Each structure stands twice: as structure tokens, then as C-alpha cells.
Amino acid sequence: MKYIEIVGRHLLKAFDEDKELILVSQGLRNKYAYGGAFRELWKRYPDRAYDYPLSEASIPDFCLGLALGQMKPIMHFGRSDFMLYASAGIQNTNMWRYIFGLDKSITLWVAVKRGREREGALHTNVHLSMLENLCGVNVFTPFNASAMLGALEASRLGGVFNILYENSDLYGVEEKDDCSPLSVYDMMEPKVLKDGKSGTIIAYSSSVHDVLNTIGHKDYKVIGMHMLKPFDYNSLKNEIVGDVVVVEQGYGWCSPASEIARRLSDVKVHSCPEYPCQSFNEREYMEYIKNIWRCL
């Protein structure tokens, strides 16, 4: 079963169980919206699946009002670059959530696409870096369905601001259909996906799959991160073997990779080759991932 089918099925189940959840997005009625799950949600619960007008800047304020009204809003942006229009509102919503002491959760769910034909490497990093530096938020970067289900479950908890940064490259990944949600505490721990002794590779989101698909039989430890914040960096340091490569989905500065490297400043970190955003596409991205090995 594909990742997007598992997540969509779980989303429908969560809305069946929790009457306070409400989804705010654009294009919900499109039959292709999140593999059809959004459309089904809109048909089942038209009063809790809100197809918002093309006014991204006002979405966070709308969701803050919903939270004040004892709902648990999930604001979904199908493109991360459109989220920039709402950047001031997102920061203010997080601030007022804290000031008001809300006991209802607010969730920002951002879909990320890669490639020049879509949003490019630069955009994904700029947006995630901005969100990562908000105070008092949880930042999820799942690389499998279990972690995404866990992030959605966290959206049902009270008094939190959750950011789900999901790469659309995961949608077609085949997974077991009986996977269960991970807890937030499990996602805060580094996940050793492959053991090795020659060095350590750290990746997050869909880059985890890119690394595993290109590593072959090379003797390197691969560590995946389901969350960027909060995260147990002490446990991560204990898992490190030899030199470290942090794999980034775009540019290496002002990015999660640079933040990870800063926190691991007592070990040697190689930066991956930078790729010009203007010539970035899917085929070239795989070549870019293969070039990781030149760093070692």
C-alpha cells in the first residue's frame, strides 16, 4: 500500500473519532487532492473540511479563531512557497496561542515538492529554516508513514503548535498497510537504518530514501530523523561513527543541515556539493545524491 493511501485512510479515521478536528486547505474538492482523501473528507464532513479561498495570508488568523472556539484546526498548504504569504500570520498565531494559553492544538501541514519545474531546492530550505526557529513548536519531518501518522496523532493533543513538513516524494513509497503511529518520544530519537563503521550519514524526510537507494554495500551508518525539533542530539552524538555527512535537500546554508552540523560541532562534518537551483530537476537530484560519496 502506498504511503499517501495509508496517511489518507488514517486522516479519515482521525476525523471520525475526533469531532474537534477541522481541515483548512485549498482545492479540497479536487478528486486528486491528497490521493482523494481530502475530497472524501469534504464529502463526509463539509462543516469540518473547509475549502478556503485563495487568500493564504489570512489562513493562520482563521485557524487561531477556530482554536479559540475549541476546535483543533489543521491548516494545509499544498505548496510551500505559497506558505510565505502566511509567514507573518503563522508567527503571530504561534505567539497568540502562547499568550492566550490555548488548550487546543494548531497544526501547520506543509507539502513540499522538489525540482526546478516545481519549487526548487532553495524554497524548501528557506521555509523549513523559518519554521524551525519558531519558539515552542514541534517540527516533524517524517520519512515513512508511521511517523506521519504519529505527527497527525500529535495534532489531536492539546495546547501545542505542530508543524508537519512532508515531502511529496514520499507519496508513492510502498509500505506495510498495517503500520501504526509512532509516539512523539520515539520520533525524537535518531533512527539507525543501516549500520556501518566507516562514517555516518544523517538525513531527514525523503532524503533518507535517496541515501538508502544509493548507498549500496558501502560500510556507512545511516541515521534518519523524523523530527527536527525537539530532537535528542545527545543520543545522536552517541550513535556517530567516524566523519559525518549531513544530507540536505537543497542548499547547505540557513538550512536544517547547517543547524545539525552546528550542534555536532565537536565532530567533523562534510558539506554536500551544492547544486545550482536554476538547473535542479529530478534526474539531476539523484546524481547530486550519488555525489555524496565524493565527500567521504
MOLIN-V188285 format. One record per residue. N is the residue number from 1. RES is the residue in one letter. SS is DSSP state (@ for helix, = for strand, . for the rest). PHI is phi in radians with two decimals (* if undefined). PSI is psi in radians with two decimals (999 if undefined). Layout:
n:N res:RES ss:SS phi:PHI psi:PSI
n:N res:RES ss:SS phi:PHI psi:PSI
This chain:
n:1 res:M ss:. phi:* psi:2.44
n:2 res:K ss:= phi:-1.35 psi:2.66
n:3 res:Y ss:@ phi:-0.87 psi:-0.87
n:4 res:I ss:@ phi:-1.15 psi:-0.53
n:5 res:E ss:@ phi:-1.24 psi:-0.70
n:6 res:I ss:@ phi:-1.13 psi:-0.82
n:7 res:V ss:@ phi:-1.15 psi:-0.74
n:8 res:G ss:@ phi:-1.07 psi:-0.73
n:9 res:R ss:@ phi:-1.10 psi:-0.72
n:10 res:H ss:@ phi:-1.18 psi:-0.64
n:11 res:L ss:@ phi:-1.08 psi:-0.76
n:12 res:L ss:@ phi:-1.09 psi:-0.73
n:13 res:K ss:@ phi:-1.11 psi:-0.72
n:14 res:A ss:@ phi:-1.09 psi:-0.70
n:15 res:F ss:@ phi:-1.22 psi:-0.54
n:16 res:D ss:@ phi:-1.15 psi:-0.64
n:17 res:E ss:@ phi:-1.51 psi:-0.56
n:18 res:D ss:. phi:-2.04 psi:1.85
n:19 res:K ss:. phi:-1.32 psi:-0.08
n:20 res:E ss:. phi:-1.64 psi:-0.19
n:21 res:L ss:= phi:-1.26 psi:2.45
n:22 res:I ss:= phi:-2.51 psi:2.34
n:23 res:L ss:= phi:-1.79 psi:2.26
n:24 res:V ss:= phi:-2.09 psi:1.98
n:25 res:S ss:= phi:-2.63 psi:-3.03
n:26 res:Q ss:. phi:-2.16 psi:2.42
n:27 res:G ss:. phi:1.33 psi:0.49
n:28 res:L ss:. phi:-1.06 psi:-0.55
n:29 res:R ss:. phi:-1.40 psi:-0.12
n:30 res:N ss:. phi:-1.18 psi:2.32
n:31 res:K ss:. phi:-1.16 psi:-0.26
n:32 res:Y ss:. phi:-1.70 psi:-0.02
n:33 res:A ss:@ phi:-1.11 psi:1.98
n:34 res:Y ss:@ phi:0.84 psi:0.95
n:35 res:G ss:@ phi:1.15 psi:0.33
n:36 res:G ss:@ phi:1.64 psi:-0.17
n:37 res:A ss:@ phi:-1.15 psi:-0.69
n:38 res:F ss:@ phi:-1.14 psi:-0.70
n:39 res:R ss:@ phi:-1.12 psi:-0.74
n:40 res:E ss:@ phi:-1.11 psi:-0.67
n:41 res:L ss:@ phi:-1.13 psi:-0.72
n:42 res:W ss:@ phi:-1.12 psi:-0.65
n:43 res:K ss:@ phi:-1.23 psi:-0.67
n:44 res:R ss:@ phi:-1.31 psi:-0.77
n:45 res:Y ss:. phi:-2.27 psi:1.26
n:46 res:P ss:. phi:-1.08 psi:-0.38
n:47 res:D ss:. phi:-1.53 psi:-0.10
n:48 res:R ss:. phi:-2.22 psi:0.14
n:49 res:A ss:= phi:-2.23 psi:1.68
n:50 res:Y ss:= phi:-1.72 psi:2.03
n:51 res:D ss:= phi:-1.47 psi:1.70
n:52 res:Y ss:. phi:-1.38 psi:2.56
n:53 res:P ss:. phi:-1.11 psi:2.95
n:54 res:L ss:. phi:-1.35 psi:1.27
n:55 res:S ss:. phi:-2.53 psi:1.21
n:56 res:E ss:@ phi:-1.03 psi:-0.57
n:57 res:A ss:@ phi:-1.09 psi:-0.45
n:58 res:S ss:@ phi:-1.66 psi:-0.12
n:59 res:I ss:@ phi:-1.06 psi:-0.82
n:60 res:P ss:@ phi:-1.04 psi:-0.70
n:61 res:D ss:@ phi:-1.13 psi:-0.69
n:62 res:F ss:@ phi:-1.07 psi:-0.74
n:63 res:C ss:@ phi:-1.24 psi:-0.59
n:64 res:L ss:@ phi:-1.07 psi:-0.74
n:65 res:G ss:@ phi:-1.09 psi:-0.68
n:66 res:L ss:@ phi:-1.11 psi:-0.73
n:67 res:A ss:@ phi:-1.14 psi:-0.67
n:68 res:L ss:@ phi:-1.13 psi:-0.46
n:69 res:G ss:. phi:-1.58 psi:0.35
n:70 res:Q ss:. phi:1.23 psi:0.51
n:71 res:M ss:. phi:-1.87 psi:2.95
n:72 res:K ss:= phi:-2.07 psi:1.48
n:73 res:P ss:= phi:-1.31 psi:2.49
n:74 res:I ss:= phi:-2.08 psi:1.93
n:75 res:M ss:= phi:-1.65 psi:2.14
n:76 res:H ss:= phi:-1.95 psi:2.23
n:77 res:F ss:= phi:-1.96 psi:2.04
n:78 res:G ss:. phi:-1.27 psi:-0.28
n:79 res:R ss:. phi:-2.38 psi:2.32
n:80 res:S ss:. phi:-1.26 psi:-0.44
n:81 res:D ss:. phi:-1.24 psi:-0.57
n:82 res:F ss:@ phi:-1.17 psi:-0.42
n:83 res:M ss:@ phi:-1.10 psi:-0.43
n:84 res:L ss:@ phi:-1.06 psi:-0.55
n:85 res:Y ss:@ phi:-1.08 psi:-0.43
n:86 res:A ss:@ phi:-1.79 psi:0.17
n:87 res:S ss:@ phi:-1.05 psi:-0.76
n:88 res:A ss:@ phi:-1.13 psi:-0.71
n:89 res:G ss:@ phi:-1.13 psi:-0.64
n:90 res:I ss:@ phi:-1.12 psi:-0.79
n:91 res:Q ss:@ phi:-1.14 psi:-0.73
n:92 res:N ss:@ phi:-1.18 psi:-0.66
n:93 res:T ss:@ phi:-1.08 psi:-0.73
n:94 res:N ss:@ phi:-1.12 psi:-0.70
n:95 res:M ss:@ phi:-1.13 psi:-0.85
n:96 res:W ss:@ phi:-1.20 psi:-0.53
n:97 res:R ss:@ phi:-1.01 psi:-0.74
n:98 res:Y ss:@ phi:-1.24 psi:-0.77
n:99 res:I ss:@ phi:-1.10 psi:-0.75
n:100 res:F ss:@ phi:-1.32 psi:-0.27
n:101 res:G ss:. phi:1.12 psi:0.76
n:102 res:L ss:. phi:-1.08 psi:2.43
n:103 res:D ss:. phi:-1.75 psi:0.17
n:104 res:K ss:. phi:-1.95 psi:2.55
n:105 res:S ss:. phi:-1.39 psi:2.69
n:106 res:I ss:= phi:-2.23 psi:2.29
n:107 res:T ss:= phi:-2.17 psi:2.31
n:108 res:L ss:= phi:-1.89 psi:2.03
n:109 res:W ss:= phi:-1.98 psi:1.99
n:110 res:V ss:= phi:-2.01 psi:2.21
n:111 res:A ss:= phi:-1.63 psi:2.26
n:112 res:V ss:= phi:-1.95 psi:2.37
n:113 res:K ss:. phi:-2.13 psi:2.55
n:114 res:R ss:. phi:-1.93 psi:2.77
n:115 res:G ss:. phi:1.94 psi:2.62
n:116 res:R ss:. phi:-1.07 psi:-0.64
n:117 res:E ss:. phi:-1.18 psi:-0.27
n:118 res:R ss:. phi:-2.04 psi:-1.80
n:119 res:E ss:. phi:-1.92 psi:-0.29
n:120 res:G ss:@ phi:1.37 psi:2.87
n:121 res:A ss:@ phi:-1.19 psi:-0.67
n:122 res:L ss:@ phi:-1.05 psi:-0.80
n:123 res:H ss:@ phi:-1.10 psi:-0.74
n:124 res:T ss:@ phi:-1.06 psi:-0.70
n:125 res:N ss:@ phi:-1.27 psi:-0.79
n:126 res:V ss:@ phi:-1.00 psi:-0.78
n:127 res:H ss:@ phi:-1.17 psi:-0.83
n:128 res:L ss:@ phi:-1.15 psi:-0.65
n:129 res:S ss:@ phi:-1.11 psi:-0.67
n:130 res:M ss:@ phi:-1.11 psi:-0.79
n:131 res:L ss:@ phi:-1.21 psi:-0.62
n:132 res:E ss:@ phi:-1.12 psi:-0.45
n:133 res:N ss:. phi:-1.66 psi:0.11
n:134 res:L ss:. phi:-1.24 psi:2.51
n:135 res:C ss:. phi:-1.39 psi:2.45
n:136 res:G ss:. phi:1.19 psi:0.52
n:137 res:V ss:. phi:-2.03 psi:2.78
n:138 res:N ss:= phi:-1.80 psi:2.28
n:139 res:V ss:= phi:-2.03 psi:1.95
n:140 res:F ss:= phi:-1.73 psi:2.36
n:141 res:T ss:. phi:-2.29 psi:1.21
n:142 res:P ss:. phi:-1.16 psi:2.57
n:143 res:F ss:. phi:-2.06 psi:0.11
n:144 res:N ss:. phi:-2.62 psi:3.01
n:145 res:A ss:@ phi:-1.17 psi:-0.65
n:146 res:S ss:@ phi:-1.01 psi:-0.73
n:147 res:A ss:@ phi:-1.21 psi:-0.69
n:148 res:M ss:@ phi:-1.15 psi:-0.67
n:149 res:L ss:@ phi:-1.11 psi:-0.70
n:150 res:G ss:@ phi:-1.11 psi:-0.67
n:151 res:A ss:@ phi:-1.14 psi:-0.69
n:152 res:L ss:@ phi:-1.17 psi:-0.64
n:153 res:E ss:@ phi:-1.13 psi:-0.64
n:154 res:A ss:@ phi:-1.10 psi:-0.42
n:155 res:S ss:. phi:-1.21 psi:-0.24
n:156 res:R ss:. phi:-1.63 psi:-0.10
n:157 res:L ss:. phi:-1.39 psi:2.76
n:158 res:G ss:. phi:-1.57 psi:2.59
n:159 res:G ss:. phi:1.21 psi:0.45
n:160 res:V ss:. phi:-2.19 psi:2.77
n:161 res:F ss:= phi:-2.05 psi:1.90
n:162 res:N ss:= phi:-1.83 psi:2.38
n:163 res:I ss:= phi:-2.03 psi:2.05
n:164 res:L ss:= phi:-1.82 psi:1.91
n:165 res:Y ss:= phi:-1.84 psi:1.75
n:166 res:E ss:= phi:-1.98 psi:2.19
n:167 res:N ss:= phi:-1.53 psi:2.25
n:168 res:S ss:@ phi:-1.17 psi:-0.24
n:169 res:D ss:@ phi:-1.11 psi:-0.32
n:170 res:L ss:@ phi:-1.35 psi:-0.33
n:171 res:Y ss:. phi:-0.98 psi:-0.67
n:172 res:G ss:. phi:-1.61 psi:0.05
n:173 res:V ss:. phi:-1.23 psi:2.25
n:174 res:E ss:= phi:-1.39 psi:2.28
n:175 res:E ss:. phi:-2.44 psi:2.93
n:176 res:K ss:. phi:-1.21 psi:2.35
n:177 res:D ss:. phi:-1.36 psi:-0.11
n:178 res:D ss:. phi:-1.79 psi:0.34
n:179 res:C ss:. phi:-1.16 psi:2.58
n:180 res:S ss:. phi:-1.99 psi:2.72
n:181 res:P ss:. phi:-1.13 psi:2.43
n:182 res:L ss:. phi:-1.42 psi:2.62
n:183 res:S ss:. phi:-1.38 psi:2.79
n:184 res:V ss:@ phi:-1.04 psi:-0.66
n:185 res:Y ss:@ phi:-1.14 psi:-0.65
n:186 res:D ss:@ phi:-1.16 psi:-0.66
n:187 res:M ss:@ phi:-1.29 psi:-0.33
n:188 res:M ss:. phi:-1.33 psi:-0.20
n:189 res:E ss:. phi:-1.65 psi:2.53
n:190 res:P ss:. phi:-1.16 psi:2.49
n:191 res:K ss:= phi:-1.90 psi:1.98
n:192 res:V ss:= phi:-1.41 psi:1.94
n:193 res:L ss:= phi:-1.70 psi:-0.37
n:194 res:K ss:= phi:-2.68 psi:2.34
n:195 res:D ss:. phi:-1.57 psi:2.71
n:196 res:G ss:. phi:-3.02 psi:2.93
n:197 res:K ss:. phi:-2.14 psi:-0.20
n:198 res:S ss:. phi:-1.48 psi:-0.35
n:199 res:G ss:. phi:2.98 psi:-3.13
n:200 res:T ss:= phi:-2.24 psi:2.36
n:201 res:I ss:= phi:-2.05 psi:2.21
n:202 res:I ss:= phi:-1.96 psi:2.28
n:203 res:A ss:= phi:-2.51 psi:2.86
n:204 res:Y ss:= phi:-2.48 psi:2.86
n:205 res:S ss:. phi:0.95 psi:-2.54
n:206 res:S ss:. phi:-1.20 psi:-0.25
n:207 res:S ss:@ phi:-1.10 psi:-0.43
n:208 res:V ss:@ phi:-1.01 psi:-0.79
n:209 res:H ss:@ phi:-1.19 psi:-0.64
n:210 res:D ss:@ phi:-1.08 psi:-0.74
n:211 res:V ss:@ phi:-1.14 psi:-0.84
n:212 res:L ss:@ phi:-1.12 psi:-0.54
n:213 res:N ss:@ phi:-1.34 psi:-0.30
n:214 res:T ss:@ phi:-2.00 psi:-0.13
n:215 res:I ss:. phi:-1.30 psi:-0.49
n:216 res:G ss:. phi:1.09 psi:-2.34
n:217 res:H ss:. phi:-1.76 psi:0.24
n:218 res:K ss:. phi:-1.12 psi:2.50
n:219 res:D ss:. phi:-1.55 psi:1.12
n:220 res:Y ss:. phi:-2.15 psi:2.48
n:221 res:K ss:= phi:-1.37 psi:2.34
n:222 res:V ss:= phi:-1.99 psi:2.20
n:223 res:I ss:= phi:-2.09 psi:2.25
n:224 res:G ss:= phi:-1.85 psi:2.61
n:225 res:M ss:= phi:-2.10 psi:2.09
n:226 res:H ss:. phi:-1.48 psi:-0.39
n:227 res:M ss:= phi:-2.34 psi:2.56
n:228 res:L ss:= phi:-1.78 psi:-0.39
n:229 res:K ss:= phi:-2.78 psi:2.18
n:230 res:P ss:. phi:-1.30 psi:2.79
n:231 res:F ss:. phi:-2.60 psi:2.50
n:232 res:D ss:. phi:-1.51 psi:1.53
n:233 res:Y ss:@ phi:-1.27 psi:-0.40
n:234 res:N ss:@ phi:-1.15 psi:-0.72
n:235 res:S ss:@ phi:-1.15 psi:-0.63
n:236 res:L ss:@ phi:-1.10 psi:-0.77
n:237 res:K ss:@ phi:-1.07 psi:-0.63
n:238 res:N ss:@ phi:-1.20 psi:-0.38
n:239 res:E ss:@ phi:-1.56 psi:-0.19
n:240 res:I ss:. phi:-1.27 psi:2.37
n:241 res:V ss:. phi:-2.19 psi:2.14
n:242 res:G ss:. phi:1.15 psi:-2.65
n:243 res:D ss:. phi:-1.27 psi:2.85
n:244 res:V ss:= phi:-2.14 psi:2.39
n:245 res:V ss:= phi:-2.06 psi:2.17
n:246 res:V ss:= phi:-1.79 psi:2.10
n:247 res:V ss:. phi:-1.56 psi:2.17
n:248 res:E ss:. phi:-1.97 psi:2.56
n:249 res:Q ss:. phi:-1.41 psi:-0.16
n:250 res:G ss:. phi:-2.62 psi:-2.27
n:251 res:Y ss:. phi:-1.29 psi:2.63
n:252 res:G ss:. phi:-1.53 psi:-0.08
n:253 res:W ss:. phi:-1.88 psi:2.69
n:254 res:C ss:. phi:0.88 psi:0.84
n:255 res:S ss:. phi:-2.47 psi:2.90
n:256 res:P ss:@ phi:-0.99 psi:-0.62
n:257 res:A ss:@ phi:-1.09 psi:-0.72
n:258 res:S ss:@ phi:-1.19 psi:-0.57
n:259 res:E ss:@ phi:-1.20 psi:-0.74
n:260 res:I ss:@ phi:-1.08 psi:-0.76
n:261 res:A ss:@ phi:-1.08 psi:-0.67
n:262 res:R ss:@ phi:-1.11 psi:-0.74
n:263 res:R ss:@ phi:-1.22 psi:-0.38
n:264 res:L ss:. phi:-1.84 psi:0.64
n:265 res:S ss:. phi:-1.16 psi:-0.24
n:266 res:D ss:. phi:-1.54 psi:0.05
n:267 res:V ss:. phi:-2.13 psi:2.83
n:268 res:K ss:. phi:-1.40 psi:2.28
n:269 res:V ss:= phi:-2.17 psi:2.21
n:270 res:H ss:= phi:-1.62 psi:2.37
n:271 res:S ss:. phi:-1.56 psi:2.51
n:272 res:C ss:. phi:-1.31 psi:2.73
n:273 res:P ss:. phi:-1.02 psi:2.39
n:274 res:E ss:. phi:-1.46 psi:2.51
n:275 res:Y ss:. phi:-2.04 psi:2.25
n:276 res:P ss:. phi:-1.02 psi:2.24
n:277 res:C ss:@ phi:-1.08 psi:-0.57
n:278 res:Q ss:@ phi:-1.22 psi:-0.29
n:279 res:S ss:@ phi:-2.05 psi:0.45
n:280 res:F ss:. phi:-1.61 psi:2.15
n:281 res:N ss:. phi:-2.53 psi:-3.14
n:282 res:E ss:@ phi:-1.09 psi:-0.78
n:283 res:R ss:@ phi:-1.14 psi:-0.75
n:284 res:E ss:@ phi:-1.19 psi:-0.50
n:285 res:Y ss:@ phi:-1.11 psi:-0.69
n:286 res:M ss:@ phi:-1.15 psi:-0.61
n:287 res:E ss:@ phi:-1.14 psi:-0.65
n:288 res:Y ss:@ phi:-1.08 psi:-0.76
n:289 res:I ss:@ phi:-1.11 psi:-0.71
n:290 res:K ss:@ phi:-1.10 psi:-0.50
n:291 res:N ss:@ phi:-1.25 psi:-0.15
n:292 res:I ss:@ phi:-0.93 psi:-0.67
n:293 res:W ss:@ phi:-1.18 psi:-0.35
n:294 res:R ss:@ phi:-1.22 psi:-0.39
n:295 res:C ss:@ phi:-1.27 psi:-0.38
n:296 res:L ss:. phi:-1.51 psi:999
